[in-house]
Amino acid sequence: MRSQYGIAGLIGMMAVGGLAVACGGGSETTEAPNRPLLRITEFTVKPGQQATFEAAWKELLARREQVGSPVAVNVSVNDAGVYRVIRAMGTWENFEAYQQETSALPGEFPADAFEQSVSSITSSIHRARPDLGYTPENPRFAGDQLTNEEYDFIKYFFIHTRPGTRQQAEDILRRMAEVRQRHDVDTPMIVTRTVAAADGPMILIRLHFEDVADSYTHSAEYMAEMGDDFQSLLNEMQGLARHIRTSNNVVRRDLSYVPAS
């Protein structure tokens, strides 16, 4: 969600943990409300300001580690200098708890450094939709897909669907999963849907790979294996979309956070 508050206002809202909710748009789905929620925030960093941003972010992480924050944080960055932050929020109640935790963090929030280094911030709230995704019997990267340390590259697909096409889009995703299963693809397809976003309904697909080279070679192999069956589904989805964008992201584990078990 894109805010009209300006960077200074956004930084202040982020400091008390309320950015994603305060900028909320869209509507909550009535289906499977107990599925986990994720908060996704994108920081576009000014050219030459990556070091300033990363130092400020690490300072913020250190404060969370100090209090033992229970919220896992996955950070990745693309070649345009956009840092994508996924927080595993779980439930709506956890948003309030996270806000209270943030307000009580020790030390000072590095607002000046963020103000200096960040040109824009967008945020959205997503609900996990494993019923629309695909989990192979023997996935390449097992366990928690958010905190798994075996992959270092994420391919994102942002599918902004046209109004009134929700059921059609979800049917296509289920058929995509069936094709992947039929060809025994070993790469999970992780699907979430927005429940709060400024740019209308959106489906987000995440695919994890070892590195950028693996993202091209391995995906080329299974795309060739699935052939026309899968390509026809991609064409159907294209027809339902207002627009589709992709992002190639390198995982930054030094900027991420995994709660102690």
N, C-alpha and C positions, 0 to 999 in steps of 0.2 A: 504494500500500500504506500502510495506516495503522499507525503504530508505537505501542507501549506505553511507549516510553522517555521520553516527555515532550519538550518543546521543547528543554530544555538538552541532553538526550542526543542528540536528532536533530541539533542544531546541531553537536555534537562529531563525530557520524558523518559529517555532510556535509562537515565541515572536512577529513576525510581521504578524501573521495570515495567512501565505501563505502555510502552510504545505500540505494541501489536494490538492491544485491546483498544487503546485510545483512538487509533486510526481506523477502527474496524469498519468494514463495509461488507456487503454480501449477506448471506443468510446461512444459518446452521441447517444441515441436513437432518431429517428425522430418522434416517436409517442408521442402525447400529451406533447409537450415540456413545457407547462405551469404548469404541475404538480410540486408540491413543491420538492425542493432538500434538502437532509439531508447530513451532514458531520459526519461520524462516525470515532472516533479515539480510539484506544486501547492502554493503557499504561500498560505494564507488569512491575510490581514493584518488586524490589529485596526483598528476604526474610528479615524480620525484619526492613524494611524501609517504612512500610505503614504509620506510624505516620509522618515521614518526608515528604512523598509525599502529604498526606492529608493536612498538615499544609501549604505547598506551594500552593496547589490547592485552599484552602480557601482564601489565600492571593490574588491569581489571581482573584477569584470570587468577593472579596470585591472591587477590583479596577473596575471591570465591573459594579457592583451595584452602585458604586459611580458616574459613568457617565450615568447610566440608559440604559445599553445595551438592544437593542430590541430583541436579539437572545435568545430563550429559550434553556436551556442546561439540559439534563437528564443524570445523572451519576448512574451507577450500577457497582457492583463488583462480580466476581465469586470466587469460592473456590481456584482457582489457583493464585489469586492475580492480576488478569487482570481487570483494571478499564475501562469500556466501556463508552464513552462519545458520546452522540447524540446531535448534534446542529441542530436546525431547521433553515436552511439558506434561504429557500424560492426560491430565484432566483439567477442566476449567478451574477447579478449585486450586490447582497448583499455580495458576497465574497469580492469584492473590498471595499465595505463600511466597512465590518468587519475588513479588514486589516488596513484600515485607522483609525478605532476606536482603534484597538489594539496598533498601533504605537503611538497614542496620550494618552494612559492611564496614569494616574498619578502614581508616585512612580516607583520603580525598579522591573523589572521582576525577580522572584526568580530562576534564572538559575542554581545556584550552588546546590540548594536543589533538583531540578529535576535531575540534572546530578548525584547527589549522590544516588537518590532513584530509578531511572527508568533504566531498563536494555534494553528495546526495545519499539519502538512506531510503530504502523501501522495505516494507515488512508485510507479511501475510501469515495467516494461520491456516494450517492444513490438518485434515484428518487422515490417518492411515487407512488405506483401502486394500488390505491383502486379498479380498475377494475379487479384485480387479487385476491384481498382479500375478506374478508367477514365481513359485519357489520350487526349484528342482529337488529331486530326492537326494542328490549329492551335489550341493552347490559348490562352486569354486571357492567361495569365501563363506565359511560356516559361522553359525552363532549370530550375535547381534550385529546387524548390518550397519548400524550407526557408529558403533565403537570398534568394530573389527579392524585389526591393524595389518591385515594381509594385503589390502588394496591401497593404492596411492593415487588413483585417478577416478573421477566421477564424470559420466556423461549425463547431462540433464536435457530433458525434452519438456518444454513448456507449451502445452496445448490449450490455447484459449478458444473455447468452444462457443458456437453460436447459441443464442437463447432458444430454449425449447428442444435442444438436441441431447440432453443429458442421458436419457435412456439409450438412445442410439449409440452414443459414444461409449457408454459402459458395456453395451453388448459387443462392440468391436474389441474392446480391451479383453473381455472374457474369451472371445474367439482367438485373439492373439495368444493368450495364455495356452489355449488348447493346441495351437500349432506348435508353440515352443515345447509343450509336453510331448507331443507326438514325435518330434524330432530330437527329444532328449537333450535340449539345450541346457548347459550347466551354469549359465549366468542368470541370476535372479533378475526379475523386472519388478522394481519397487514402485508402487503407485500410491499417490496421495491426491486428495481433492481439496480445493480451497473451501473454507467455510467463512473466511473473512479476507477480502481482497478488494482493491480499488478497481481493477481492470476486469471486472466480471468473473464468471466461472472459469476455472482453469484446472486442468489435470496436469500433474507433475509426475514424470517418469524418471527414475534414477537407475543407471546401470553402472556397476563397479568393475574396474579393471586394474591389472597390476600397475600399468603405467600407460603413457600416451601411445607407445608403439603397440602394446597389447590391445588397446582400444580399437585400433584399426585392423590388426591382423586377426584377432579372435572374432570380432564382430563380423568381419568379412566372411569368415569360415561359416558361422552359423546362419548368416543371412543367405549365403549361397545354398546351404543345406535346406533352409525353409522355402526358398524359391518363390514361385508365383503366388502360392497360398498366402504367404505373409505380405507380399508386396500389394496384393489386391486389398488387404485390410488397411495397409498404410494409405492407399489411395482413397478408401472410404473415409478414413479419419480426416484426411486433408479436406475433403468436401464438407465436413462438419465444422471445421475450424475457422475462426476469424483470422487467426494467424498462429503460426508455430515457430518457436525459436529454440535454439540449442545453445548449450554452453559446455565447454571443455574445462574441467576444473582439476587442478592439482591439490591433493589433500595436504593440509598443513597441520600435522599432528603437534607441532610445537606451539600452535595457537589454539589447539583443541583441548577439551577437558573431559576426562572420564572419572566419574565419582568412585571413590574407594568402595570396594565391595564389603 
